[in-house]
Structure formats: C-alpha cells, structure tokens
Amino acid sequence: MTKTTLLAIAFMAMVTFNIQAQNTEIVLTQSTGEIFIANGVSCDGGDNSWYREYMLSDEGITTDVKLVGVEFGLQGIQFDEVLEVYAYNFEGFPAGFNAANPPTPIASGRVTVGLDDIDTIIRVDFDSPALVSASSSIVVSVVQPTSSGNQLFLGATPGETKGGFISSIHCGIEGEPLPVATIGYPDARHMINLVVVDETLSLSNSQIEKFAIYPNPTSARVMLKAPSGLEVINVNMFDALGKNLHVQYRNEIAETDNLSPGVYLLQVDTSHGSFTKKIVKQ
C-alpha cells in the first residue's frame, strides 16, 4: 500500500502517465477537482461496496493492458479495518450484476486502513495482475466486507466524468448496485481509480517479429526463442477473462499441457520490454 497526503491535488478527467522501468503505468480516473470534500456516503455500521465502471476504449486505451491495482480516497474512519478491492470484466454494469453473489473477479487485493490514512490516496496493488483487451469493460470495487459498526467514508471529489455506484446488504441495497445519485446523494462522487500498465509500448514491432514462438496452434507446449540482445525474464499465460494461469516456463519452454482447448494470451516480459501474443491450444 502506498498513500499520498493531499495538498490541493487536482484530478483531471484524463489518464496520467508515469514511466517505471520498461513499463508505462496509466492511472484511469473519473474524478475531477480538488479532494476531499465531506460528501461521501456509506451504510451506517459497515457492509459497503463502492463501484466504478471503466470502459477502457472510452478512457483512451487502444491496446491490451495489465490491471495492476486500485487507488481510492479515504475521507473518514473510526478504527482500523481491512478493505478489499476487486476488478471484474463485466459488460452492461450494473444490469445483471448481483452484489450479494458477484461474479468471479479477475483481480483482487486487500489493505488495512485506519485513522492515519484519512485525507490520503490509498494505492492497493492486485495480488495477481490481469491482462485485458482494450475493448473490456472493467468494474472496480472497494469493499468494506463486514458489518463491524465502523463508520467508513471514501473520499469524494467536487466533480466526476461518470457516476459511481453503491451496494449494501446491511442497508437493503442488494442485487444490482445502485447509482449513488439515485439514492439521494448526488454529491457523493467517490474517487476510485483504476491503475493499468501498457507493456506493449516498450518493445518495437521489429523486435517482436524476430521472436520465434512455436508451435502455434499447439497441443502441448510452446517454445520461445528470443533474438540476439533480448533476454526472456518472465512468461505468463492468461485466459479470455484475464486470469493468470501460472504456466511453468523453463529452458525456453512454456508448459501448456494442462490447458483446455481454446485461445489464450501469452505475455512475454523481456530485458527490453514486454509484449503479448495469442496462442491457440488444440
């Protein structure tokens, strides 16, 4: 977890870029203006879930990206509590989304927050990043999982580019999450940012084309031969929902024997950047 004390920080309705090693980190935000203002809303006693939906193409994303974490603001809390964050690849939100029995998330994380975190931005990295396409609709949530009696409020901002949602079984908001504005709190513009990494920008097309990845389609394993000057650092395989399948990679071989037939995304991290390639398992 990282946190940043806020001194009149402005959140603009655009992505921001920070270069970290070979990766380009992108913070997607729907919040605008200086934060925080005391307009957060929560169910008295706990059991709250706050949501934002990010349609990646609408946010300027044009390539596959890796979901790496969530940022959210904290405006009030009474005592320490463990919060959970989730990312779902879910189209048409909130229609069909059951807050009491949500779908399987593609990424998740946990963080303990307390009084020292009030008026800060809290960064939570996912336990395992998820690779998704630019056409994905990603729902992110910050969850106070228990009815502990802890009055907890997320930080709210003066403006937003898209409305947020809330659910609370304890307060009778079950089934589909409701827009915060429709329950009588139009000013509760909770800040929940989605952090992604675009690793494809670091490796040129000519370098990628010199990679030998075969056989494809495959019935068992995949061989990787890097061109001169590049070293393969790590290999991951993701399914259509962005779940990391943790395939074994050693001696230039990615073991895919145990994968069911289908289409997968192979992510290759090298000494000069990263790229992804579709792999067909027969």
VOVOMAR-535882 format. One record per residue (C-alpha): x, y, z. Coordinates in Angstrom, 1 decimal, padded with zeros to 4 digits. Example, Ala and Ser with C-alpha at 12.3 -4.5 7.8 and 13.67 -1.06 7.14 Angstrom:
2
<pt x="012.3" y="-004.5" z="007.8"/>
<pt x="013.7" y="-001.1" z="007.1"/>
END
This chain:
282
<pt x="000.0" y="000.0" z="000.0"/>
<pt x="001.2" y="003.5" z="-000.7"/>
<pt x="-000.5" y="006.7" z="000.3"/>
<pt x="-000.2" y="010.3" z="-000.7"/>
<pt x="-001.2" y="013.2" z="001.6"/>
<pt x="-003.4" y="015.6" z="-000.4"/>
<pt x="-002.4" y="019.2" z="-000.7"/>
<pt x="-004.9" y="020.7" z="-003.2"/>
<pt x="-004.1" y="018.0" z="-005.7"/>
<pt x="-006.3" y="018.2" z="-008.9"/>
<pt x="-007.6" y="015.1" z="-010.6"/>
<pt x="-008.3" y="015.8" z="-014.2"/>
<pt x="-010.6" y="013.8" z="-016.4"/>
<pt x="-007.7" y="012.2" z="-018.4"/>
<pt x="-005.2" y="009.4" z="-017.9"/>
<pt x="-001.8" y="010.3" z="-016.4"/>
<pt x="001.4" y="008.6" z="-017.3"/>
<pt x="004.4" y="007.6" z="-015.1"/>
<pt x="007.4" y="005.8" z="-016.6"/>
<pt x="008.6" y="002.9" z="-014.4"/>
<pt x="011.4" y="000.9" z="-015.7"/>
<pt x="010.2" y="-000.6" z="-019.0"/>
<pt x="006.5" y="-000.2" z="-018.2"/>
<pt x="004.1" y="002.6" z="-018.8"/>
<pt x="001.7" y="003.0" z="-015.8"/>
<pt x="-001.6" y="004.6" z="-016.5"/>
<pt x="-004.0" y="005.9" z="-013.8"/>
<pt x="-007.6" y="006.0" z="-015.1"/>
<pt x="-009.8" y="008.4" z="-013.1"/>
<pt x="-013.3" y="009.6" z="-013.4"/>
<pt x="-012.7" y="012.2" z="-010.6"/>
<pt x="-012.1" y="015.9" z="-011.2"/>
<pt x="-011.2" y="018.8" z="-008.9"/>
<pt x="-009.5" y="019.1" z="-005.6"/>
<pt x="-010.2" y="016.5" z="-003.0"/>
<pt x="-011.5" y="015.7" z="-000.5"/>
<pt x="-014.9" y="017.1" z="000.3"/>
<pt x="-017.1" y="015.7" z="003.1"/>
<pt x="-019.8" y="014.3" z="000.8"/>
<pt x="-019.1" y="010.5" z="001.0"/>
<pt x="-021.9" y="008.2" z="001.7"/>
<pt x="-022.0" y="004.7" z="003.4"/>
<pt x="-024.3" y="002.4" z="005.2"/>
<pt x="-024.2" y="003.1" z="009.0"/>
<pt x="-022.4" y="000.1" z="010.5"/>
<pt x="-020.5" y="-001.2" z="007.5"/>
<pt x="-021.0" y="-003.8" z="004.8"/>
<pt x="-020.5" y="-001.3" z="002.0"/>
<pt x="-019.3" y="-001.8" z="-001.6"/>
<pt x="-018.5" y="001.2" z="-003.8"/>
<pt x="-018.1" y="000.8" z="-007.6"/>
<pt x="-016.9" y="002.5" z="-010.8"/>
<pt x="-017.1" y="001.1" z="-014.3"/>
<pt x="-014.2" y="001.8" z="-016.7"/>
<pt x="-014.9" y="001.1" z="-020.4"/>
<pt x="-011.3" y="001.1" z="-021.4"/>
<pt x="-011.7" y="002.3" z="-025.0"/>
<pt x="-013.7" y="005.3" z="-023.7"/>
<pt x="-010.7" y="006.1" z="-021.4"/>
<pt x="-008.3" y="006.2" z="-024.4"/>
<pt x="-006.9" y="002.7" z="-024.1"/>
<pt x="-006.1" y="001.2" z="-027.5"/>
<pt x="-004.0" y="-001.9" z="-026.7"/>
<pt x="-004.1" y="-004.8" z="-024.3"/>
<pt x="-003.2" y="-003.7" z="-020.8"/>
<pt x="-002.5" y="-005.3" z="-017.5"/>
<pt x="-004.7" y="-004.3" z="-014.5"/>
<pt x="-002.3" y="-003.8" z="-011.6"/>
<pt x="-004.2" y="-002.0" z="-008.8"/>
<pt x="-006.7" y="000.5" z="-007.5"/>
<pt x="-006.4" y="003.9" z="-005.9"/>
<pt x="-009.2" y="005.3" z="-003.6"/>
<pt x="-009.6" y="008.2" z="-001.3"/>
<pt x="-010.4" y="007.9" z="002.4"/>
<pt x="-012.4" y="010.7" z="004.0"/>
<pt x="-013.4" y="009.2" z="007.3"/>
<pt x="-013.0" y="006.1" z="009.5"/>
<pt x="-013.4" y="005.2" z="013.2"/>
<pt x="-010.9" y="002.4" z="013.7"/>
<pt x="-008.6" y="000.1" z="011.6"/>
<pt x="-010.3" y="-002.2" z="009.2"/>
<pt x="-009.3" y="-004.5" z="006.3"/>
<pt x="-010.8" y="-003.4" z="003.0"/>
<pt x="-010.9" y="-005.5" z="-000.2"/>
<pt x="-010.6" y="-004.3" z="-003.8"/>
<pt x="-011.8" y="-006.2" z="-006.9"/>
<pt x="-011.8" y="-005.9" z="-010.6"/>
<pt x="-014.4" y="-007.6" z="-012.8"/>
<pt x="-014.5" y="-007.9" z="-016.6"/>
<pt x="-018.2" y="-007.2" z="-016.8"/>
<pt x="-020.3" y="-005.7" z="-019.6"/>
<pt x="-023.5" y="-003.8" z="-019.1"/>
<pt x="-022.9" y="-002.9" z="-015.5"/>
<pt x="-024.9" y="-002.7" z="-013.3"/>
<pt x="-027.5" y="-004.8" z="-015.1"/>
<pt x="-027.2" y="-008.4" z="-014.2"/>
<pt x="-024.5" y="-007.8" z="-011.5"/>
<pt x="-025.6" y="-009.4" z="-008.2"/>
<pt x="-023.8" y="-007.7" z="-005.3"/>
<pt x="-024.8" y="-010.5" z="-002.9"/>
<pt x="-023.3" y="-013.1" z="-005.2"/>
<pt x="-020.9" y="-011.3" z="-007.5"/>
<pt x="-019.1" y="-012.9" z="-010.5"/>
<pt x="-015.6" y="-014.2" z="-010.1"/>
<pt x="-013.1" y="-011.3" z="-010.1"/>
<pt x="-010.2" y="-011.2" z="-012.5"/>
<pt x="-008.0" y="-009.4" z="-009.9"/>
<pt x="-008.2" y="-008.7" z="-006.2"/>
<pt x="-006.3" y="-007.2" z="-003.3"/>
<pt x="-006.5" y="-006.3" z="000.4"/>
<pt x="-005.4" y="-003.4" z="002.5"/>
<pt x="-005.7" y="-002.3" z="006.2"/>
<pt x="-006.7" y="001.4" z="006.6"/>
<pt x="-007.0" y="003.5" z="009.8"/>
<pt x="-007.1" y="007.0" z="011.2"/>
<pt x="-003.7" y="007.9" z="009.8"/>
<pt x="-005.0" y="007.3" z="006.3"/>
<pt x="-007.7" y="009.9" z="006.4"/>
<pt x="-007.4" y="012.5" z="003.7"/>
<pt x="-005.0" y="010.4" z="001.7"/>
<pt x="-005.0" y="008.4" z="-001.6"/>
<pt x="-004.5" y="004.7" z="-000.9"/>
<pt x="-002.9" y="002.5" z="-003.5"/>
<pt x="-003.7" y="-001.2" z="-003.4"/>
<pt x="-001.8" y="-003.5" z="-005.8"/>
<pt x="-003.6" y="-006.6" z="-007.0"/>
<pt x="-002.3" y="-009.9" z="-005.8"/>
<pt x="-002.0" y="-011.1" z="-009.4"/>
<pt x="-002.3" y="-008.6" z="-012.3"/>
<pt x="-004.8" y="-009.4" z="-015.0"/>
<pt x="-004.3" y="-008.9" z="-018.7"/>
<pt x="-007.3" y="-007.5" z="-020.6"/>
<pt x="-008.1" y="-006.1" z="-024.1"/>
<pt x="-008.8" y="-002.5" z="-024.9"/>
<pt x="-012.5" y="-003.4" z="-025.6"/>
<pt x="-013.0" y="-004.6" z="-022.0"/>
<pt x="-015.5" y="-003.1" z="-019.6"/>
<pt x="-013.8" y="-003.2" z="-016.2"/>
<pt x="-015.8" y="-002.8" z="-012.9"/>
<pt x="-013.7" y="-001.9" z="-009.9"/>
<pt x="-014.9" y="-002.0" z="-006.3"/>
<pt x="-013.8" y="-001.1" z="-002.9"/>
<pt x="-015.4" y="-003.3" z="-000.3"/>
<pt x="-015.9" y="-003.0" z="003.5"/>
<pt x="-016.8" y="-006.6" z="003.9"/>
<pt x="-018.2" y="-006.8" z="007.5"/>
<pt x="-020.9" y="-005.0" z="009.5"/>
<pt x="-018.4" y="-004.0" z="012.1"/>
<pt x="-020.0" y="-000.8" z="013.2"/>
<pt x="-017.1" y="001.1" z="011.7"/>
<pt x="-018.3" y="004.3" z="010.0"/>
<pt x="-016.1" y="004.5" z="006.9"/>
<pt x="-016.4" y="007.1" z="004.1"/>
<pt x="-014.5" y="007.1" z="000.9"/>
<pt x="-013.1" y="010.5" z="-000.3"/>
<pt x="-015.4" y="012.4" z="-002.6"/>
<pt x="-014.5" y="015.0" z="-005.2"/>
<pt x="-016.2" y="018.1" z="-006.5"/>
<pt x="-016.7" y="016.7" z="-009.9"/>
<pt x="-016.7" y="013.5" z="-011.9"/>
<pt x="-016.9" y="012.4" z="-015.6"/>
<pt x="-019.1" y="009.4" z="-014.8"/>
<pt x="-021.3" y="008.4" z="-011.9"/>
<pt x="-020.4" y="005.8" z="-009.2"/>
<pt x="-022.4" y="003.0" z="-007.7"/>
<pt x="-023.0" y="001.5" z="-004.2"/>
<pt x="-024.4" y="-001.6" z="-002.6"/>
<pt x="-025.0" y="-002.7" z="001.0"/>
<pt x="-026.9" y="-005.8" z="002.1"/>
<pt x="-027.0" y="-004.3" z="005.6"/>
<pt x="-028.9" y="-001.3" z="004.3"/>
<pt x="-031.1" y="-003.3" z="001.9"/>
<pt x="-029.3" y="-002.4" z="-001.4"/>
<pt x="-029.0" y="-005.9" z="-002.7"/>
<pt x="-028.9" y="-007.3" z="-006.2"/>
<pt x="-027.8" y="-004.8" z="-008.7"/>
<pt x="-025.7" y="-001.9" z="-007.3"/>
<pt x="-027.5" y="001.5" z="-007.5"/>
<pt x="-026.2" y="004.8" z="-008.8"/>
<pt x="-025.2" y="006.9" z="-005.8"/>
<pt x="-027.1" y="009.8" z="-007.2"/>
<pt x="-030.4" y="007.9" z="-007.3"/>
<pt x="-030.4" y="007.2" z="-003.6"/>
<pt x="-030.4" y="010.8" z="-002.7"/>
<pt x="-026.6" y="011.6" z="-002.6"/>
<pt x="-025.8" y="013.2" z="-006.0"/>
<pt x="-022.7" y="014.9" z="-004.4"/>
<pt x="-021.1" y="011.6" z="-003.2"/>
<pt x="-018.6" y="011.4" z="-006.1"/>
<pt x="-016.3" y="008.8" z="-004.6"/>
<pt x="-012.8" y="008.6" z="-006.0"/>
<pt x="-011.9" y="005.1" z="-007.2"/>
<pt x="-009.1" y="005.0" z="-009.8"/>
<pt x="-008.0" y="002.0" z="-011.9"/>
<pt x="-004.3" y="001.6" z="-012.4"/>
<pt x="-003.1" y="-000.3" z="-015.6"/>
<pt x="000.2" y="-000.9" z="-017.3"/>
<pt x="000.7" y="-000.9" z="-021.0"/>
<pt x="003.8" y="-003.0" z="-021.5"/>
<pt x="003.5" y="-003.3" z="-025.3"/>
<pt x="004.9" y="000.2" z="-025.8"/>
<pt x="008.4" y="-000.8" z="-024.7"/>
<pt x="009.2" y="-003.3" z="-027.4"/>
<pt x="009.2" y="-002.4" z="-031.1"/>
<pt x="007.3" y="-004.4" z="-033.7"/>
<pt x="010.6" y="-005.3" z="-035.4"/>
<pt x="011.9" y="-006.8" z="-032.2"/>
<pt x="008.7" y="-008.8" z="-031.6"/>
<pt x="008.8" y="-010.1" z="-035.2"/>
<pt x="012.2" y="-011.6" z="-034.6"/>
<pt x="010.9" y="-013.7" z="-031.7"/>
<pt x="010.2" y="-017.3" z="-032.6"/>
<pt x="007.1" y="-018.7" z="-030.7"/>
<pt x="006.1" y="-022.1" z="-031.9"/>
<pt x="004.1" y="-024.3" z="-032.5"/>
<pt x="001.0" y="-022.2" z="-032.7"/>
<pt x="-001.6" y="-023.8" z="-032.6"/>
<pt x="-000.1" y="-026.2" z="-030.1"/>
<pt x="-001.3" y="-029.4" z="-028.5"/>
<pt x="001.2" y="-029.5" z="-025.7"/>
<pt x="004.0" y="-026.9" z="-025.1"/>
<pt x="005.2" y="-023.6" z="-026.6"/>
<pt x="008.8" y="-022.9" z="-027.5"/>
<pt x="010.2" y="-019.4" z="-027.2"/>
<pt x="013.4" y="-018.3" z="-029.0"/>
<pt x="014.5" y="-014.7" z="-028.3"/>
<pt x="016.5" y="-012.8" z="-030.8"/>
<pt x="020.1" y="-011.7" z="-030.1"/>
<pt x="020.3" y="-009.0" z="-027.5"/>
<pt x="017.0" y="-009.9" z="-025.7"/>
<pt x="016.5" y="-012.0" z="-022.6"/>
<pt x="013.2" y="-013.5" z="-021.6"/>
<pt x="012.6" y="-012.5" z="-017.9"/>
<pt x="009.2" y="-013.9" z="-017.3"/>
<pt x="006.3" y="-015.7" z="-019.1"/>
<pt x="002.6" y="-015.7" z="-018.2"/>
<pt x="-000.4" y="-017.2" z="-019.8"/>
<pt x="-003.9" y="-015.6" z="-019.4"/>
<pt x="-007.3" y="-016.9" z="-020.3"/>
<pt x="-010.1" y="-015.0" z="-022.0"/>
<pt x="-011.2" y="-013.4" z="-018.7"/>
<pt x="-007.7" y="-012.2" z="-017.9"/>
<pt x="-007.0" y="-014.9" z="-015.3"/>
<pt x="-003.3" y="-015.7" z="-014.9"/>
<pt x="-002.9" y="-019.4" z="-015.3"/>
<pt x="000.7" y="-019.5" z="-013.9"/>
<pt x="002.1" y="-021.9" z="-016.6"/>
<pt x="005.6" y="-023.2" z="-015.9"/>
<pt x="008.4" y="-021.7" z="-018.0"/>
<pt x="011.9" y="-023.0" z="-018.2"/>
<pt x="014.6" y="-023.9" z="-020.8"/>
<pt x="012.7" y="-021.8" z="-023.4"/>
<pt x="009.6" y="-023.9" z="-022.9"/>
<pt x="006.1" y="-022.8" z="-021.7"/>
<pt x="004.2" y="-025.8" z="-020.5"/>
<pt x="000.6" y="-025.7" z="-021.7"/>
<pt x="-000.2" y="-029.4" z="-021.5"/>
<pt x="-002.8" y="-028.9" z="-018.7"/>
<pt x="-004.7" y="-026.1" z="-020.5"/>
<pt x="-008.1" y="-026.8" z="-022.1"/>
<pt x="-008.5" y="-026.2" z="-025.8"/>
<pt x="-009.1" y="-022.5" z="-026.5"/>
<pt x="-007.5" y="-019.2" z="-027.2"/>
<pt x="-005.0" y="-017.7" z="-024.7"/>
<pt x="-002.8" y="-014.6" z="-024.3"/>
<pt x="000.9" y="-015.3" z="-023.8"/>
<pt x="002.7" y="-012.4" z="-022.1"/>
<pt x="006.4" y="-012.3" z="-022.5"/>
<pt x="008.5" y="-010.0" z="-020.3"/>
<pt x="012.0" y="-009.3" z="-021.7"/>
<pt x="015.0" y="-007.3" z="-020.8"/>
<pt x="013.9" y="-004.6" z="-023.2"/>
<pt x="010.1" y="-004.6" z="-022.6"/>
<pt x="007.1" y="-006.8" z="-022.9"/>
<pt x="004.6" y="-008.0" z="-025.5"/>
<pt x="001.6" y="-010.3" z="-025.8"/>
<pt x="000.7" y="-012.9" z="-028.4"/>
<pt x="-002.4" y="-015.0" z="-028.9"/>
<pt x="-001.8" y="-018.8" z="-028.5"/>
<pt x="-004.3" y="-021.4" z="-029.7"/>
<pt x="-004.4" y="-024.6" z="-027.7"/>
<pt x="-005.8" y="-027.6" z="-029.7"/>
END
